[in-house]
Amino acid sequence: MAMVVPFWFRGTEFQDRGTLHFHSLIGGVGDIRRLLFKDFWELHGFARVEKYDPERGAASYVGKYLTKTAADIRFSHNLKQELSGRVEA
């Protein structure tokens, strides 16, 4: 069985009140409980962690942060490889 390596997109910005704020999409996490991520993030603040649903507009969500000039946008090193391997001809 091949090892699954998580891949991700992350946008970091500062809110008007100066608080650091993260947005991210994470894939390749296998059957890790989503609440495990929520529990970790809530050690440092508020978190909403939901299972990916393409009908809820994730492409629009990511696009919104890619166009923000004040946001620091990062991608995992393997994101392009992961996405290109899923494209069907």
Summary of the structure (lengths in Angstrom):
residues: 89
radius of gyration: 14.4
end to end distance: 25.2
largest distance: 47.1
contacts: 162
relative contact order: 0.24
helix: 29%
strand: 22%
